[in-house]
Amino acid sequence: MDDVGTRLWLPPLSLAGCVRAVMLRDTRGRALDGAQRENYFPATPLVSLFWWAEGRSDWLATPGFSAPTPDYADAPVLFGGPFTLPSHTRNPGEMWAFKLLMLPDAFTALTGIALDRHVNRIVDPRGLLPADWREWLDAMSAAPDDAARLRLLEAFLVPRWQTLGAQQPGHRYAAWSEALAVRAATSAAGRSLRQLERRIKAWAGLPLRELRAVSRAERAFYAVAAADGQPGFNWADIAAETDYADQSHLCRETRRLTGFSPEDLRRRLQTEEAFWAYRLWVA
């Protein structure tokens, strides 16, 4: 499909280990129907800051997907914590939005905010973030276009990230989650498994086993993209290549993290507008 008005911005090396990506989505003038204005997102350990330039989104209560929380805010900028379930939303009309995706331990290091209380939540961040972040949120909201927002993003985050002197390897979940485990094991005196798990959950909001599940799912996602259309493609091979116990394990985990079976997800990703967020990662 041709996702006109939808782009993925990948960060410069100066933000490696801090920003995973920015999703840019603009449906103005596209005359999308109701089904095409729906959006499917997978479970993710990432945290997000989401600016609305135009329009809004309704969080749908779909079986097998995350449920709207009582404190869900309809605000011009939103904060989303890590999600252990996929999400399903719908835009009532045209929309133009800017979604910053950050690695959770980087967000915690920069803001001092522990994420374990923000799992599966979307809230107005203006009552949550430090004062200098709130000023930046307002500047981003007032920016005239996506290019200006990207410049403001780099100008704000790069010096703060460099001051921490923190760099994490790569942009794939596998490299990041394993680096996080190593850092948890070497950053303090406590070395017990329980202490390591507590440290990782404080930094990332999720236990290491969940981070590794997402790592497997991402590897399988890219393996499917590489093998799709090739002779001999089958799900058992994908499962074996990406560290699943077997094909059934792959199917269960894919359904839990995306809401769909692997084959249903692959088919719908290719044909339905609502899966634009998935297509961005393999474009």
C-alpha positions as CSV (number, residue, x, y, z in Angstrom):
1,M,0.0,0.0,0.0
2,D,1.0,3.6,-0.5
3,D,1.0,5.3,2.9
4,V,0.9,8.9,1.7
5,G,1.5,11.3,4.5
6,T,3.1,8.7,6.8
7,R,6.8,8.7,7.5
8,L,9.3,7.3,10.0
9,W,12.1,9.5,11.2
10,L,15.2,7.7,12.6
11,P,17.4,9.5,15.1
12,P,21.0,10.6,14.6
13,L,23.8,8.8,16.3
14,S,23.8,11.5,19.0
15,L,20.5,10.1,20.2
16,A,21.3,6.4,19.9
17,G,19.9,4.6,22.9
18,C,17.5,7.4,23.7
19,V,15.1,7.8,20.8
20,R,13.9,4.8,18.8
21,A,12.0,6.7,16.1
22,V,9.4,9.4,15.4
23,M,6.2,8.4,13.6
24,L,4.8,11.2,11.4
25,R,1.2,10.8,10.3
26,D,-1.0,13.2,8.2
27,T,-4.3,12.1,6.7
28,R,-5.6,15.5,5.7
29,G,-7.1,15.5,2.3
30,R,-7.1,11.7,1.9
31,A,-10.8,11.2,2.4
32,L,-10.3,8.0,4.4
33,D,-13.4,6.0,5.3
34,G,-14.2,4.7,8.9
35,A,-12.2,1.5,8.6
36,Q,-9.2,3.3,7.1
37,R,-9.2,5.8,10.0
38,E,-8.6,2.9,12.5
39,N,-5.1,2.3,13.8
40,Y,-3.5,-0.9,15.2
41,F,-0.4,-0.8,17.4
42,P,1.5,-3.7,18.9
43,A,2.5,-4.1,22.5
44,T,5.8,-2.2,23.1
45,P,8.3,-1.5,25.8
46,L,8.8,2.0,24.4
47,V,7.3,5.2,25.9
48,S,5.7,7.8,23.7
49,L,5.0,11.5,23.6
50,F,2.3,12.3,21.1
51,W,1.5,15.7,19.7
52,W,-1.8,16.5,17.9
53,A,-1.4,19.2,15.3
54,E,-5.0,18.5,14.1
55,G,-7.7,15.9,15.0
56,R,-7.8,13.4,17.8
57,S,-8.1,9.7,18.5
58,D,-10.6,7.5,20.3
59,W,-9.1,4.5,22.2
60,L,-11.3,1.5,21.4
61,A,-12.2,-1.2,23.9
62,T,-11.5,-4.2,21.6
63,P,-11.3,-7.8,23.1
64,G,-7.7,-8.9,23.2
65,F,-6.4,-5.3,23.1
66,S,-5.6,-2.8,25.8
67,A,-8.6,-1.1,27.5
68,P,-9.0,2.7,27.9
69,T,-8.0,3.8,31.4
70,P,-10.1,6.1,33.5
71,D,-7.4,8.8,33.4
72,Y,-7.1,8.7,29.6
73,A,-6.8,12.3,28.5
74,D,-8.0,14.1,25.4
75,A,-5.2,16.7,25.3
76,P,-3.1,18.3,22.6
77,V,-0.1,16.3,23.9
78,L,-0.2,12.8,25.5
79,F,2.3,10.5,27.3
80,G,2.1,6.8,26.9
81,G,3.9,4.3,29.0
82,P,5.0,0.8,28.0
83,F,2.2,-1.5,26.8
84,T,1.9,-5.2,27.4
85,L,-1.1,-5.5,25.1
86,P,-1.7,-4.2,21.6
87,S,-3.9,-1.1,21.1
88,H,-6.7,-0.3,18.7
89,T,-7.8,3.4,18.1
90,R,-9.9,5.3,15.6
91,N,-9.6,8.9,14.4
92,P,-13.1,10.5,14.0
93,G,-11.9,12.6,11.1
94,E,-8.7,13.9,9.5
95,M,-5.6,14.0,11.7
96,W,-2.1,15.3,11.8
97,A,0.2,14.0,14.5
98,F,3.8,13.6,15.7
99,K,4.7,10.6,17.9
100,L,8.1,10.4,19.6
101,L,9.1,6.9,20.7
102,M,11.7,6.7,23.4
103,L,13.6,3.8,25.0
104,P,12.1,3.5,28.6
105,D,15.4,3.5,30.5
106,A,16.5,6.6,28.7
107,F,13.2,8.4,29.5
108,T,13.6,7.5,33.2
109,A,17.3,8.6,33.2
110,L,16.3,12.0,31.7
111,T,13.2,12.7,33.7
112,G,13.5,10.7,36.9
113,I,10.1,9.2,36.4
114,A,9.7,5.5,37.2
115,L,7.6,3.7,34.6
116,D,6.2,0.8,36.6
117,R,3.1,2.9,37.5
118,H,2.6,4.0,33.9
119,V,2.3,0.6,32.1
120,N,-0.7,0.5,29.8
121,R,-1.6,4.1,30.5
122,I,-2.0,7.3,28.4
123,V,-2.1,10.6,30.3
124,D,-1.6,14.3,29.9
125,P,2.1,14.7,30.6
126,R,2.0,18.3,31.7
127,G,1.3,17.3,35.2
128,L,3.9,14.6,35.1
129,L,7.1,16.0,33.6
130,P,9.7,18.5,34.9
131,A,9.3,22.2,34.2
132,D,11.8,22.4,31.4
133,W,10.1,19.4,29.7
134,R,6.7,21.2,30.0
135,E,8.1,24.3,28.3
136,W,9.4,22.0,25.5
137,L,6.1,20.3,25.1
138,D,4.4,23.7,24.6
139,A,7.1,24.8,22.1
140,M,6.5,21.6,20.1
141,S,2.8,22.2,20.1
142,A,3.3,25.7,18.8
143,A,5.7,24.6,16.0
144,P,4.4,25.3,12.5
145,D,5.3,21.9,10.9
146,D,7.0,18.5,11.4
147,A,10.4,19.8,10.2
148,A,10.3,22.5,13.0
149,R,9.3,19.9,15.5
150,L,12.2,17.6,14.6
151,R,14.6,20.5,15.0
152,L,13.1,21.3,18.4
153,L,13.4,17.7,19.4
154,E,17.1,17.4,18.6
155,A,17.9,20.8,20.2
156,F,16.2,19.7,23.4
157,L,17.2,16.1,23.8
158,V,20.7,15.9,22.3
159,P,22.4,18.1,25.0
160,R,20.5,16.4,27.8
161,W,21.4,12.9,26.6
162,Q,25.0,13.8,26.0
163,T,25.3,15.2,29.5
164,L,24.3,11.8,30.8
165,G,27.1,10.2,28.8
166,A,24.8,7.3,28.1
167,Q,24.9,5.4,24.9
168,Q,23.2,2.1,24.2
169,P,24.0,-0.2,21.2
170,G,21.7,-0.4,18.2
171,H,18.1,0.2,17.5
172,R,16.8,-3.3,17.6
173,Y,15.1,-4.5,20.8
174,A,17.4,-7.5,21.2
175,A,20.6,-5.5,21.5
176,W,18.9,-3.0,23.8
177,S,17.3,-5.5,26.2
178,E,20.5,-7.5,26.5
179,A,22.5,-4.3,27.2
180,L,20.0,-3.4,29.8
181,A,20.4,-6.7,31.5
182,V,24.1,-6.4,31.6
183,R,23.9,-2.8,33.0
184,A,21.5,-4.0,35.7
185,A,23.9,-6.7,36.7
186,T,26.9,-4.4,37.0
187,S,25.5,-1.1,38.2
188,A,25.0,-1.8,41.9
189,A,26.2,-4.1,44.7
190,G,23.1,-6.4,44.7
191,R,23.5,-9.3,42.2
192,S,20.6,-11.6,43.1
193,L,18.1,-12.4,40.3
194,R,15.3,-10.6,42.3
195,Q,17.4,-7.5,42.6
196,L,18.2,-7.5,38.9
197,E,14.6,-7.9,38.0
198,R,13.6,-5.0,40.2
199,R,16.3,-2.8,38.7
200,I,15.2,-3.6,35.2
201,K,11.5,-3.1,35.9
202,A,12.3,0.3,37.6
203,W,14.2,1.4,34.5
204,A,12.0,0.0,31.8
205,G,8.6,-0.5,33.4
206,L,8.5,-4.2,32.3
207,P,10.3,-7.4,33.5
208,L,13.2,-8.7,31.4
209,R,11.1,-11.7,30.2
210,E,8.6,-9.4,28.6
211,L,11.4,-7.4,26.9
212,R,12.8,-10.6,25.5
213,A,9.4,-11.6,24.2
214,V,9.2,-8.3,22.3
215,S,12.7,-8.9,21.0
216,R,11.7,-12.3,19.6
217,A,8.6,-10.8,18.0
218,E,10.6,-8.1,16.3
219,R,13.1,-10.6,14.9
220,A,10.2,-12.7,13.6
221,F,8.6,-9.6,12.1
222,Y,11.8,-8.7,10.1
223,A,12.3,-12.4,9.2
224,V,8.8,-12.5,7.7
225,A,9.4,-9.3,5.8
226,A,12.6,-10.7,4.3
227,A,11.1,-14.2,3.5
228,D,7.7,-13.1,2.2
229,G,7.2,-14.1,-1.4
230,Q,10.2,-16.4,-1.4
231,P,9.9,-20.1,-2.3
232,G,9.5,-22.4,0.7
233,F,8.3,-19.7,3.2
234,N,6.7,-21.3,6.2
235,W,6.0,-20.3,9.8
236,A,7.8,-23.3,11.4
237,D,11.1,-22.1,9.8
238,I,10.5,-18.5,11.0
239,A,9.8,-19.8,14.6
240,A,13.0,-21.9,14.6
241,E,15.1,-19.0,13.2
242,T,13.8,-16.5,15.9
243,D,14.2,-18.5,19.1
244,Y,10.6,-19.7,19.6
245,A,10.1,-23.1,21.0
246,D,8.0,-24.1,18.1
247,Q,5.3,-22.7,15.7
248,S,2.6,-22.8,18.3
249,H,4.8,-20.6,20.6
250,L,5.2,-18.1,17.8
251,C,1.5,-18.0,17.2
252,R,0.6,-17.5,20.8
253,E,3.1,-14.8,21.4
254,T,2.2,-13.0,18.1
255,R,-1.5,-13.0,19.1
256,R,-0.8,-11.7,22.6
257,L,1.5,-8.9,21.4
258,T,-0.5,-7.8,18.2
259,G,-4.0,-9.2,18.6
260,F,-3.7,-11.3,15.5
261,S,-2.3,-14.7,14.3
262,P,0.9,-14.4,12.3
263,E,-0.8,-15.2,9.0
264,D,-3.7,-12.8,9.6
265,L,-1.3,-10.1,10.6
266,R,0.9,-10.6,7.5
267,R,-2.2,-10.5,5.2
268,R,-3.8,-7.5,6.8
269,L,-0.5,-5.6,7.0
270,Q,-0.3,-5.8,3.2
271,T,-3.9,-4.8,2.4
272,E,-5.4,-2.6,5.2
273,E,-4.7,1.1,5.9
274,A,-5.2,0.6,9.6
275,F,-1.8,-1.3,9.8
276,W,0.3,1.7,8.6
277,A,2.3,1.7,11.9
278,Y,3.6,-1.9,11.2
279,R,4.4,-1.1,7.6
280,L,6.6,1.9,8.7
281,W,9.2,-0.5,10.2
282,V,9.8,-2.5,7.0
283,A,9.4,0.3,4.4
